[in-house]
Amino acid sequence: MVLLHILVWSLPDTLTLSSGTPSDISCLKSIRDSLEDPLNHIATSWTFNNLTEGSICGYVGVSCWYVFDNRVRGVQLANMGLKGKFPRGLVDCSELRILDLSGNAISGSIPLDINEILPAVEVLKLSNNSLSGEIPSSMGNCSNLEVLILDNNRLTGQIPQQLNQLIRLEVFSVANNLLSGPVPDFVSFTAIKPERYVNNSGLCGGPLEYCRKKHRWRFEISFRSGFVVGFVVFAFSYTAFFTYYFNLCVGSNKRNKIMPTNTTELTATRKNIAEKVDSQLGKKVTRVSFAELKEATGNFSRHNYIGLGKIGIMYKAMLPNGYPLAVKRLYESQSFEKQFKFELSTLARLRHNNIISLLGYCRERKEMLLVYQYISNGNLYGWLHAGKDKDTILDWPSRIKIAIGIARGLACLHHNCHFSVVHLSLSSNAILLDQNFEAKISNFGEAIILKPGGLMFVNSSDNDLSNKVFDGSGVRELDFYKKDVYDFGILLLELITGKAPIQINNYSNHLDGSYVDWITCLLTCPSLMCNFIDKSLIGLGFDNELFQLLRIASACINPLSCQRPTTLELYHAISILGENYGHINNDAEILRQSEIATASTSIEIVEVEST
């Protein structure tokens, strides 16, 4: 009797669901009525007859979320010969995620309120139609967009810069239109490929050619006024930085003698700053011309493309003598310019085997490029997460070596007697690996410099030439260092598990506790531990070392930052594990002072030499 009551009670709902929700029915009717259908693809299927017995999910080109829940998830009507304007009735499909109208004859413009018509859309394909007009800036508010394909239309104007707000965007194409102007600075790896922009009337910037001024007289006026302002600001910043470098030299040992200490030496440095890059670049940071880098990268050819970062694109360059380099071409943005100056001023001071070597730079007009030593083995993230082929799986000794190298590099950054550098954005993407799997810490755009006496140099948000200086009194410097320690702990978990940080976070969330609670649970439950450890490491005799490294990782991510170990302590602890594989603890490598670059790498000279 109870079962019968439940069936009878649920029967009306079942009948209602099978007919589709009223708004979704209205949405599909509007699409059918607003588009011409000369081939009768939808006319013969979208009949809307006897709805209580049929289901809109059975209509051609319509997909739903669930079999018995007829809310429309996708409308895919590609290559059906449809004609007409963009169907505004789509607004009634409130749960729509996929819209594909490509390969038809849709004309007119894309609605200005596209974000209100398709507020949750994830895939939007409108290619191979007859759309005209401009791409609406409101499309930047379609925050769920992952795929946006608009190629082979007659779209005009500029690509809205608001599209760079689409942080989930993976595929983007506007090829074969009439677009012009600068392209957005997309965050996504695939959205920025040059072929996505081909055959337009004048696109530039990003992965394409540099956007140049159309009118020469405007450039000349801008140059003259900029020169006057720049000279005044330079005079001020030059004095301030000269005083800083002079004070840095007082009380330092003979290693500091590599820094120029008088104006004569500074003048000589500026005269030599334009020398070309050669095999001796590792000894100092050198200014390189844009023409030289353009030639060395094959005009920034996609064949020399290495990868995409948050602030620019990395290319491989080859000098005439066969010496390979890595060139980062930064996007045109004021914020990226600050990071350019800061990374230049930071890395110019550092020389260490586990820190990426900055060899040169270029600053010409709006072009900003940094030249590094070429690291042939990619980054740690790619080795751990990009593929699981036998040839790309890191063995345990290699992982220990990488962990030791990162710890050694961090210890050098944190315990330098002249100044300390805190990375603040350490991740597996920032760890490069050479052919011997020696780790190189990179990506210093967010770093800060801490000096004895409480002076802190940070990536400034102001429009001055120098790095902003803050009084460190009242600032818990320990917290800065411990942020790097925490990030290093996450890196260790990646090495142990082979899982990306987001996956590790999901595991700990399932236990409704912190990372430390979760690791404690793993250490006390071997069966759970086996499900968590990288499968390629299980059963090979590394269990004890895995447990030890997991305990070290747990100490790094302690919620109380004051209880986390220092990077020097971490280096010593992990080096003990490395002794089994011939990785000898070398304190001298850590404690030796990093070389301080010559004044040719100071911020004021970077600015003055800009053209």
VOTOR-158828 format. One record per residue (C-alpha): residue in one letter; x, y, z. Coordinates in steps of 0.25 Angstrom, whole numbers, padded with zeros to 4 digits, always signed. Each point is the difference from the previous one (the first is absolute). Layout:
<vogus>
AXYZ ...
</vogus>
This chain:
<vogus>
M+0000+0000+0000 V+0011+0010+0004 L+0007-0003-0014 L-0012+0002-0007 H-0002+0013+0007 I+0014+0005-0004 L-0002-0004-0015 V-0014+0007-0001 W+0006+0012+0007 S+0012+0001-0009 L-0008-0003-0013 P-0004+0015-0003 D+0014+0004+0001 T+0005-0010-0009 L-0010+0004-0011 T+0004+0015+0002 L+0015-0003-0002 S-0002-0008-0012 S-0007+0012-0007 G+0012+0009+0003 T+0000+0013+0008 P-0009+0011-0006 S+0012+0010-0001 D+0008-0010-0008 I-0011-0003-0009 S-0002+0015-0003 C+0015+0001-0002 L+0000-0011-0011 K-0013+0005-0006 S+0007+0014-0002 I+0012-0006-0006 R-0009-0008-0010 D-0009+0013-0003 S+0012+0010-0002 L+0008-0009-0009 E-0002-0004-0015 D+0001-0015-0001 P+0001-0002-0016 L+0004-0015+0002 N-0010-0003+0011 H+0010-0005+0010 I-0007+0006+0012 A-0014+0002-0006 T-0003-0015-0001 S+0006-0003+0014 W-0004+0011+0009 T-0015-0002-0001 F-0004+0002+0014 N-0012-0009-0002 N-0005-0009+0011 L+0010+0005+0010 T-0005-0008+0012 E+0005-0013-0008 G+0012+0006-0007 S+0013+0006+0005 I+0007+0012-0005 C+0013-0007+0002 G-0003-0009-0012 Y+0000+0012-0009 V+0011+0001-0010 G+0012+0009+0005 V-0006+0000+0014 S+0007-0006+0012 C-0005+0000+0015 W+0007-0001+0013 Y-0007-0013+0004 V-0009-0010-0007 F-0012+0003+0009 D+0003+0015+0002 N-0002+0007-0013 R+0007+0013+0003 V+0008+0003-0013 R+0015+0000+0002 G+0004+0001-0014 V-0005+0005-0014 Q+0009-0005-0011 L-0005+0004-0014 A+0013+0000-0008 N-0001-0001-0015 M-0015+0000-0001 G-0001+0011-0010 L-0008+0009+0010 K-0002+0015-0004 G-0004+0012+0008 K+0005+0008+0012 F+0006-0005+0013 P-0012-0006+0008 R-0003+0009+0012 G-0010-0010+0005 L+0012-0008+0005 V-0001+0008+0013 D-0011-0010+0004 C+0010-0012+0000 S+0005+0005+0014 E+0009-0013+0002 L+0006+0001-0014 R+0015-0004+0000 I+0002-0003-0015 L-0004+0008-0012 D+0005-0004-0014 L-0006+0008-0012 S+0013-0002-0008 G-0001-0002-0015 N-0013+0007-0003 A-0004+0013-0006 I-0003+0008+0013 S+0002+0015-0003 G-0001+0013+0008 S+0008+0003+0012 I+0003-0008+0013 P-0010+0006+0010 L+0006+0011+0009 D-0006-0007+0012 I+0005-0014-0003 N+0004-0002+0014 E-0014+0001+0005 I-0005-0009-0011 L+0010-0010+0002 P+0004+0002+0015 A+0005-0014+0002 V+0006-0004-0013 E+0013-0008-0001 V+0001-0003-0014 L-0004+0010-0011 K+0002-0003-0015 L-0004+0010-0010 S+0010-0002-0011 N-0002-0001-0015 N-0013+0009+0000 S-0002+0014-0005 L+0001+0008+0013 S+0004+0014-0001 G+0002+0012+0010 E+0009+0000+0012 I+0002-0011+0010 P-0007+0006+0013 S+0008+0003+0012 S-0011-0007+0008 M+0005-0013-0004 G+0011+0002+0010 N-0010-0002+0010 C-0004-0014-0004 S+0010-0005+0011 N-0003-0015-0003 L+0005+0000-0014 E+0010-0010-0004 V-0001-0001-0015 L-0003+0013-0009 I+0001-0002-0015 L-0004+0011-0009 D+0009-0002-0012 N-0005+0001-0014 N-0010+0012+0001 R+0001+0015-0003 L+0002+0005+0014 T+0007+0014+0001 G+0006+0009+0010 Q+0009-0004+0011 I+0000-0013+0009 P-0005+0005+0013 Q+0011+0001+0011 Q-0011-0005+0009 L+0001-0014-0005 N+0013-0001+0008 Q-0009-0002+0012 L-0004-0014-0005 I+0009-0007+0008 R-0006-0014-0003 L+0002+0002-0015 E+0007-0011-0007 V-0003+0001-0015 F-0002+0014-0007 S+0000+0003-0014 V-0003+0012-0009 A+0007-0004-0012 N-0005+0005-0014 N-0007+0013+0004 L+0002+0015-0001 L+0005+0003+0014 S+0011+0009+0003 G+0008+0006+0012 P+0007-0007+0012 V-0005-0014+0004 P-0003-0002+0015 D+0010-0006+0010 F-0006-0013+0002 V+0005-0009+0012 S-0004-0013-0007 F+0011-0008-0007 T-0008-0003-0013 A-0008+0012-0001 I+0013+0008-0005 K+0005-0008-0011 P+0003+0009-0012 E-0008-0008-0010 R-0013+0003+0008 Y+0002+0014-0006 V+0004-0002-0015 N-0007+0008-0011 N-0005+0012+0007 S+0002+0014-0005 G+0010+0005+0011 L+0001-0008+0013 C+0013+0002+0008 G+0006-0002+0014 G+0000-0013+0008 P+0006-0011-0009 L-0001+0009-0012 E+0008+0012-0005 Y+0003+0011+0009 C-0011+0011+0000 R+0006+0012-0006 K-0005+0015+0000 K-0007+0004-0013 H+0004+0014+0000 R+0015+0004+0002 W-0003+0014+0005 R-0007-0006+0012 F+0012-0009+0003 E+0010+0012-0001 I-0008+0008+0010 S-0002-0011+0009 F+0015-0003-0001 R+0004+0014+0003 S-0009+0002+0012 G+0004-0014+0005 F+0014+0003-0001 V-0001+0013+0008 V-0008-0007+0011 G+0009-0012-0001 F+0013+0008+0002 V-0006+0007+0012 V-0004-0013+0007 F+0013-0007-0004 A+0008+0011+0006 F-0008-0002+0013 S+0000-0015+0000 Y+0015-0001-0005 T+0004+0008+0013 A-0008-0009+0009 F+0005-0013-0006 F+0014+0005+0000 T-0001+0003+0015 Y-0006-0014+0002 Y+0011-0007-0007 F+0011+0008+0007 N-0006-0004+0014 L-0001-0014-0005 C+0015-0001-0002 V+0004+0006+0014 G+0004-0011+0009 S-0001-0011-0011 N+0011-0009-0003 K+0008-0001-0013 R-0011-0006-0008 N-0007+0013+0000 K+0011+0006-0009 I-0007-0005-0012 M-0010+0012+0002 P+0004+0013-0006 T+0002+0010+0011 N+0002+0013-0008 T-0006+0008-0011 T+0012-0003-0009 E-0003-0015+0001 L-0015+0002-0002 T+0003+0009-0013 A+0009-0011-0005 T-0011-0010+0003 R-0010+0007-0008 K+0009+0001-0012 N+0002-0015+0000 I-0015-0003+0003 A-0003-0003-0015 E+0010-0011-0002 K-0006-0012-0007 V-0003-0013+0007 D+0010-0011+0000 S+0005-0012+0007 Q+0005+0008+0012 L-0014+0006+0003 G-0001-0008+0013 K+0010+0010+0006 K-0009+0012+0000 V-0013+0005-0005 T+0001+0007-0014 R-0009+0009-0008 V-0004-0007-0013 S-0007+0007-0012 F-0014-0004-0005 A+0006-0003-0014 E+0010-0010+0006 L-0011-0007+0008 K-0010+0000-0012 E+0011-0006-0009 A+0004-0011+0011 T-0014-0004+0001 G-0004-0001-0014 N-0009+0012+0001 F-0006-0006+0012 S-0004-0012-0008 R-0010-0010+0005 H+0010-0011-0003 N+0009+0007+0011 Y-0012+0001+0010 I+0003-0006+0014 G-0012+0003+0008 L-0009+0011+0006 G+0001+0007+0013 K-0009+0010+0008 I+0008+0012-0005 G+0006-0005-0014 I+0003-0010-0010 M+0013-0008+0001 Y+0008-0003-0013 K+0013-0008-0003 A+0011+0009-0006 M+0013-0005-0007 L+0012+0009-0001 P+0009-0001-0013 N+0010-0008+0008 G-0011-0011+0004 Y-0002+0005+0014 P-0014-0002+0004 L-0008+0010+0008 A-0014+0002+0006 V-0007+0013-0003 K-0012+0005+0007 R-0008+0010-0008 L-0009+0007+0010 Y-0014+0005-0003 E-0003+0015-0002 S-0005+0004+0014 Q+0004+0010+0011 S-0001-0011+0010 F+0009-0009-0008 E+0010+0011-0002 K+0001+0001+0015 Q+0003-0015+0001 F+0010+0001-0011 K+0008+0011+0007 F-0001-0008+0013 E+0004-0014-0005 L+0011+0007-0007 S+0005+0007+0013 T-0002-0013+0008 L+0006-0010-0009 A+0012+0009-0004 R+0005-0001+0014 L-0001-0015+0001 R+0010-0011-0005 H-0003-0014+0005 N-0001-0014-0006 N-0014-0002+0004 I-0005+0014-0004 I-0003+0003-0015 S+0011+0009-0005 L-0005+0013-0007 L+0010+0003-0011 G-0006+0013-0007 Y-0011+0009-0002 C-0006+0008-0011 R-0009+0013+0002 E-0003+0007-0013 R-0013+0009-0001 K-0011-0010+0006 E+0008-0012-0002 M+0005-0007+0012 L+0008-0013-0001 L+0008-0008+0010 V+0011-0009-0004 Y+0003-0013+0008 Q+0009-0012+0000 Y-0007-0011-0008 I-0005-0011+0008 S-0003-0012-0009 N-0009-0009+0009 G-0012+0009+0002 N-0006+0002+0014 L-0004-0009+0011 Y-0015+0001-0002 G+0001-0006-0014 W+0008-0011+0005 L-0009-0003+0012 H-0014+0003-0006 A+0001+0001-0016 G+0001-0014-0003 K+0002-0014+0005 D+0009-0007-0011 K+0011-0009+0005 D+0010+0010-0006 T-0006+0012+0008 I-0001-0006+0014 L+0010+0005+0010 D+0006-0011+0009 W+0002+0002+0015 P+0015+0003+0000 S-0003+0011-0010 R-0012+0006+0008 I+0010+0000+0012 K+0010+0008-0008 I-0010+0010-0004 A-0005+0002+0014 I+0014+0002+0005 G+0003+0010-0012 I-0012+0008+0003 A+0003+0000+0015 R+0014+0004-0003 G-0004+0012-0009 L-0010+0005+0011 A+0010-0001+0011 C+0009+0009-0009 L-0011+0010-0002 H-0004+0001+0014 H+0013-0001+0007 N+0009+0009-0009 C+0008+0010+0009 H-0002+0012-0009 F-0015-0001-0003 S-0010-0011+0001 V-0010-0003-0011 V-0014-0005+0003 H-0006-0007-0013 L-0015+0000+0005 S-0005-0007-0013 L+0007-0013+0001 S-0006-0012-0008 S+0003-0011-0008 N-0002+0009-0012 A+0012+0008+0005 I+0009-0011+0001 L+0008-0003-0012 L+0009-0012-0002 D+0013-0001-0008 Q+0004-0013-0008 N+0006-0006+0013 F-0013+0003+0008 E+0006+0011+0008 A-0011+0010+0005 K+0000+0015-0004 I-0009+0009+0007 S-0006+0010-0009 N-0012+0011-0002 F+0005+0010+0010 G-0010+0011-0004 E-0008+0000+0013 A+0013-0001+0009 I+0004+0010+0011 I+0014+0003+0005 L+0002+0001+0015 K+0013+0007+0005 P+0006+0000+0013 G-0005+0012+0008 G-0014-0001-0004 L+0000+0006-0014 M-0010-0008-0009 F+0000+0001-0015 V-0012-0004-0007 N-0007+0000-0014 S-0005+0014+0000 S-0014+0003-0004 D+0004+0015-0002 N+0005+0006-0013 D+0014+0003+0005 L+0013-0005-0006 S+0005-0006+0012 N-0005-0011+0009 K-0008+0005+0011 V+0006+0000+0014 F-0007-0003+0013 D+0004+0000+0014 G+0000-0014+0005 S-0003+0004+0014 G-0013-0006+0004 V+0000-0010-0011 R+0002-0015+0004 E+0011-0003-0010 L-0001-0015+0005 D-0013-0001-0007 F+0005+0003-0013 Y+0011-0011+0001 K-0010-0010+0005 K-0009+0002-0012 D+0011-0005-0008 V+0001-0012+0010 Y-0015-0003-0002 D+0001+0000-0015 F+0012-0009+0001 G-0008-0010+0008 I-0011+0000-0011 L+0011-0003-0010 L+0005-0012+0009 L-0014-0005+0000 E+0000+0001-0015 L+0013-0008-0001 I-0006-0011+0009 T-0014-0001-0006 G+0002+0004-0014 K-0013+0008+0001 A-0002+0015-0003 P-0003+0009+0012 I-0014+0001-0003 Q-0002-0015+0001 I+0008+0000+0013 N-0009+0011+0005 N-0013-0009-0004 Y+0006-0012+0008 S+0002+0008+0013 N-0014+0007-0002 H-0007-0014+0000 L+0006-0002+0014 D-0006+0014+0005 G+0014+0004+0006 S+0013+0007-0003 Y+0011-0006-0009 V+0007-0004+0013 D-0012-0008+0005 W-0001-0007-0013 I+0015-0003+0000 T-0001-0005+0014 C-0011-0009-0004 L+0009-0006-0011 L+0011-0002+0009 T-0008-0009+0009 C-0008-0007-0011 P+0009-0008-0009 S-0011-0004-0009 L-0005+0014-0002 M+0015+0004-0003 C+0001-0010-0011 N-0012+0007-0007 F+0007+0013+0001 I+0014-0003-0004 D+0004+0001-0015 K-0002-0014-0005 S+0013+0000-0007 L+0007+0001+0014 I-0007-0011+0007 G+0007-0014+0003 L+0014+0005-0004 G+0006+0000+0014 F-0002+0015+0002 D-0011+0000+0011 N+0008+0004+0011 E+0006+0012-0008 L-0014+0004-0005 F-0005+0000+0015 Q+0012+0009+0004 L-0003+0010-0011 L-0014+0000+0003 R+0003+0004+0014 I+0009+0011-0005 A-0012+0005-0009 S-0009+0000+0012 A+0010+0009+0008 C+0000+0010-0012 I-0015+0002-0001 N-0002+0001+0015 P-0012+0010+0002 L+0009+0007+0010 S+0011+0007-0008 C+0009+0002+0011 Q+0001-0015+0002 R+0004-0003-0014 P+0015-0003-0003 T+0010+0009-0007 T+0004-0003-0014 L+0014-0003+0006 E-0005-0010+0009 L-0008-0006-0011 Y+0012-0001-0009 H+0007-0007+0011 A-0011-0010+0003 I-0003-0004-0015 S+0015-0001-0003 I+0001-0011+0010 L-0010-0008-0009 G+0008+0004-0012 E+0013-0006+0005 N-0005-0014-0004 Y+0000+0005-0014 G+0014+0007+0000 H-0006+0014+0002 I+0010+0006+0010 N-0004+0011+0010 N+0008+0012-0004 D-0002+0011+0010 A+0011+0009-0007 E-0009+0000-0013 I-0011+0006+0009 L+0008+0010+0009 R+0008+0006-0011 Q-0004+0014-0003 S-0008+0001-0013 E+0007+0009-0010 I-0006+0014-0001 A-0001+0005-0014 T+0007+0013-0005 A-0007+0013-0001 S-0004-0003-0015 T-0012-0008+0006 S-0005+0011+0009 I-0014+0005-0003 E+0004+0014-0003 I+0009-0004-0012 V-0011-0009-0005 E-0009+0012-0001 V+0010+0009-0006 E+0004-0009-0010 S-0014-0003-0005 T-0004+0006-0013 
</vogus>
